[in-house]
Amino acid sequence: MDREIVSKSGKEKGLSDKALLSIQASLNLIPYAGGFLATYFGEIRDKRIIERMNKYFAYFAKRINELDEKKIDQAYLETEEFAELFAQGAEQAARSTTEKRIKRFANVLANQALIDSKTRLRTQSIMSFVDRLSDLDAFILVSYGNPHEESMRANTKEEAYTFVKKLADYLSIIVPAKEDVIEAIIYMDNLGLTWINEKASDGETEKGDLLILKEFSSFRTPLGNEVMKVVTPPDFFISPAIDKAEKVWPEKVVDLKFKDDLFF
């Protein structure tokens, strides 16, 4: 019986190897990129998937281990619902080409492990938004201020860039190009994560292809607020119970210990 299983497995492996050789032969026909793609699919991709998933597992474990045990909903972590969401996060992490992106998916699940989580019912839809965010997009969402308060409003594109620069300077991160920031804000407006109010000029009030050339105000939407809260590590934001007179963004709100876990 064992010999039959081994034999069948050997046949399946042989068929798999032949299929891979066929794929590689086809890939090699692609101009310029063919050689690399053939190597990537044949030798590299499976290794990368395992590496990325292991990073996801390790980072999730790190985040949970650092939490106060009283904050963790241990019963929820043993449910099928959580297991399926965790598996979905692992699959999305496996397709992620930056470590920051992998960490964002782990953060989403770590935040759902909290007893006071308010977004569990929307975790799957939130993860679909996270899947569409670049490292810079996620950073910009955070730059609109304390998630426990109303989003700061940038009255101009320059002010929106100032928000990003202020947070980047505080965390000693290289500030991205202004044009990239503006394009990201417009992109997230299309997703419903930021809201843009174009300032009318010459009777034009509709958004168009040239929006990046026009002036607008912007802020983070309630949906953007929910997404931002879960892509950051648990305890990323210092307790919101600080006296209002003492609140300073970002110095007294963002915990610097998470500097290396940020988004670009």
C-alpha distance (Angstrom), angle and dihedral (degrees) to the residues before:
residue distance angle dihedral
M1 . . .
D2 3.78 . .
R3 3.81 90.5 .
E4 3.80 90.3 54.7
I5 3.80 91.5 52.4
V6 3.79 91.9 48.4
S7 3.77 90.8 47.4
K8 3.80 92.2 49.8
S9 3.78 90.6 47.3
G10 3.79 89.7 51.3
K11 3.79 91.0 52.0
E12 3.78 91.2 49.4
K13 3.79 90.5 49.9
G14 3.78 90.0 49.8
L15 3.79 91.3 52.2
S16 3.79 90.1 46.4
D17 3.81 91.5 51.4
K18 3.80 91.0 49.2
A19 3.80 90.8 49.6
L20 3.80 90.4 50.5
L21 3.80 91.8 49.6
S22 3.79 89.0 50.8
I23 3.81 90.9 50.4
Q24 3.79 91.8 47.8
A25 3.79 91.1 49.8
S26 3.80 89.9 53.2
L27 3.79 92.4 46.1
N28 3.78 91.5 51.7
L29 3.80 88.2 63.2
I30 3.82 91.1 64.5
P31 3.82 110.2 102.1
Y32 3.82 117.9 -113.1
A33 3.82 97.5 -13.6
G34 3.80 99.5 47.9
G35 3.79 98.3 94.0
F36 3.79 93.9 49.1
L37 3.81 93.5 44.1
A38 3.79 91.5 50.7
T39 3.80 90.1 51.9
Y40 3.79 92.3 43.5
F41 3.80 94.5 52.7
G42 3.79 92.6 40.6
E43 3.79 103.8 43.3
I44 3.80 113.5 3.1
R45 3.80 113.2 38.3
D46 3.81 99.4 68.8
K47 3.81 90.7 48.2
R48 3.81 91.5 50.1
I49 3.80 91.8 50.3
I50 3.80 91.2 53.6
E51 3.81 91.9 45.8
R52 3.81 92.7 50.5
M53 3.79 94.1 46.9
N54 3.80 91.0 49.3
K55 3.82 89.4 52.3
Y56 3.80 88.9 51.0
F57 3.82 91.9 50.3
A58 3.81 93.0 45.9
Y59 3.80 94.8 47.3
F60 3.81 92.4 47.4
A61 3.81 89.7 50.8
K62 3.80 90.2 49.2
R63 3.80 92.6 51.9
I64 3.82 92.8 48.2
N65 3.81 93.1 46.0
E66 3.80 90.6 53.7
L67 3.81 94.0 53.2
D68 3.76 124.4 96.2
E69 3.80 104.5 -100.9
K70 3.80 90.2 -130.3
K71 3.81 90.1 63.0
I72 3.82 95.0 56.0
D73 3.79 121.5 94.5
Q74 3.79 95.1 -143.6
A75 3.80 93.8 177.9
Y76 3.81 91.1 56.1
L77 3.81 91.3 52.6
E78 3.81 88.4 62.3
T79 3.80 95.9 52.8
E80 3.79 126.9 105.9
E81 3.80 88.9 -126.1
F82 3.79 91.9 60.8
A83 3.81 92.4 42.7
E84 3.81 91.3 55.1
L85 3.80 92.8 47.2
F86 3.80 90.0 47.4
A87 3.81 89.7 51.5
Q88 3.80 90.2 49.9
G89 3.79 89.4 52.1
A90 3.80 90.3 50.3
E91 3.80 91.1 51.8
Q92 3.80 91.4 50.3
A93 3.79 91.0 46.0
A94 3.81 89.3 51.9
R95 3.81 88.8 61.2
S96 3.80 93.8 46.4
T97 3.79 118.3 107.3
T98 3.82 97.9 -166.7
E99 3.78 127.9 62.3
K100 3.81 91.1 -136.3
R101 3.79 89.9 58.5
I102 3.80 91.4 50.3
K103 3.80 89.1 51.9
R104 3.81 91.9 52.1
F105 3.80 91.6 59.8
A106 3.80 90.5 48.0
N107 3.81 89.5 49.3
V108 3.80 91.6 53.7
L109 3.80 90.5 57.1
A110 3.80 94.0 41.0
N111 3.80 89.4 55.1
Q112 3.80 90.7 51.1
A113 3.81 88.5 55.9
L114 3.80 90.5 66.7
I115 3.78 117.6 103.8
D116 3.80 91.1 -131.6
S117 3.82 95.2 49.4
K118 3.80 110.2 143.1
T119 3.80 99.7 -176.8
R120 3.82 104.8 59.1
L121 3.78 94.0 111.6
R122 3.80 89.2 55.5
T123 3.80 98.7 40.1
Q124 3.79 94.6 109.8
S125 3.80 94.0 50.4
I126 3.81 91.6 43.2
M127 3.80 89.7 53.2
S128 3.79 89.5 54.6
F129 3.81 88.4 57.9
V130 3.80 91.5 46.0
D131 3.80 88.1 52.9
R132 3.81 88.8 60.7
L133 3.79 96.6 49.4
S134 3.78 124.6 97.5
D135 3.79 121.6 -146.8
L136 3.81 89.0 -100.0
D137 3.82 93.1 48.4
A138 3.80 91.0 55.8
F139 3.79 92.0 48.0
I140 3.80 91.8 51.1
L141 3.81 91.3 52.3
V142 3.80 89.0 56.8
S143 3.81 91.9 47.2
Y144 3.82 91.9 67.4
G145 3.77 89.0 77.0
N146 3.78 146.7 -108.2
P147 3.83 109.9 -1.5
H148 3.80 90.5 -146.4
E149 3.78 90.8 65.2
E150 3.78 136.3 47.7
S151 3.79 112.8 -67.7
M152 3.78 114.7 -94.1
R153 3.79 110.8 -109.9
A154 3.78 119.0 -132.4
N155 3.79 106.3 -150.3
T156 3.79 93.0 -163.2
K157 3.79 138.5 20.6
E158 3.79 88.2 -107.9
E159 3.79 90.8 55.8
A160 3.82 91.2 49.5
Y161 3.79 88.2 53.7
T162 3.81 89.1 48.5
F163 3.82 89.3 56.7
V164 3.80 90.0 55.1
K165 3.80 93.1 43.9
K166 3.80 92.5 50.0
L167 3.80 93.2 53.6
A168 3.81 92.0 42.7
D169 3.81 91.9 50.5
Y170 3.80 91.4 48.7
L171 3.80 90.6 52.9
S172 3.83 93.8 39.9
I173 3.80 91.6 -118.9
I174 3.80 123.0 148.4
V175 3.80 109.1 -100.3
P176 3.82 113.1 -120.5
A177 3.79 123.1 -128.4
K178 3.80 114.3 -77.5
E179 3.81 91.9 -125.9
D180 3.81 90.7 56.1
V181 3.80 91.2 50.9
I182 3.81 92.9 50.6
E183 3.81 92.4 47.7
A184 3.81 90.1 50.0
I185 3.81 92.0 51.3
I186 3.81 90.3 51.1
Y187 3.81 90.9 48.1
M188 3.81 91.8 51.3
D189 3.79 90.0 47.9
N190 3.81 86.2 61.4
L191 3.81 88.9 52.3
G192 3.80 92.2 48.6
L193 3.81 94.0 -115.6
T194 3.79 95.7 110.9
W195 3.78 128.2 27.1
I196 3.79 123.3 -138.3
N197 3.77 124.8 -161.1
E198 3.76 106.6 -165.3
K199 3.77 114.7 -145.6
A200 3.77 108.2 -126.9
S201 3.77 118.8 -119.4
D202 3.80 128.3 177.2
G203 3.78 90.1 -0.7
E204 3.82 93.6 -58.5
T205 3.78 115.5 132.6
E206 3.81 103.9 154.7
K207 3.77 123.7 95.0
G208 3.76 114.0 -114.0
D209 3.78 145.5 161.6
L210 3.79 90.8 -70.3
L211 3.80 94.9 54.1
I212 3.78 90.3 115.5
L213 3.82 87.5 64.0
K214 3.81 93.7 51.1
E215 3.77 130.9 78.4
F216 3.80 119.8 -106.9
S217 3.78 143.6 161.9
S218 3.80 120.6 -130.0
F219 3.78 145.6 -176.4
R220 3.81 140.1 172.7
T221 3.81 114.0 -87.9
P222 3.84 124.3 -134.7
L223 3.82 88.0 -101.7
G224 3.80 89.8 50.3
N225 3.78 87.8 50.1
E226 3.81 91.9 55.0
V227 3.79 92.5 47.7
M228 3.79 92.2 46.7
K229 3.80 92.8 52.0
V230 3.80 93.2 56.8
V231 3.82 101.0 40.2
T232 3.79 88.7 60.2
P233 3.82 119.7 74.2
P234 3.80 118.3 -94.4
D235 3.82 108.4 -90.3
F236 3.83 89.8 21.0
F237 3.78 87.8 129.0
I238 3.77 119.0 58.0
S239 3.80 113.3 -119.2
P240 3.82 112.2 -65.4
A241 3.79 89.4 -139.3
I242 3.81 91.5 89.0
D243 3.79 114.6 126.3
K244 3.82 109.1 -94.7
A245 3.77 91.5 -123.1
E246 3.79 88.5 57.6
K247 3.80 97.1 49.6
V248 3.78 113.0 112.2
W249 3.81 122.4 169.3
P250 2.95 120.8 -104.0
E251 3.81 102.1 -13.8
K252 3.80 98.1 66.2
V253 3.79 97.7 29.4
V254 3.82 108.9 46.2
D255 3.80 115.6 64.4
L256 3.80 109.1 -131.4
K257 3.80 92.8 -150.1
F258 3.82 86.8 79.8
K259 3.79 94.1 55.5
D260 3.80 93.8 113.9
D261 3.80 91.5 49.5
L262 3.78 94.8 61.1
F263 3.70 127.0 114.2
F264 3.79 115.2 -95.0
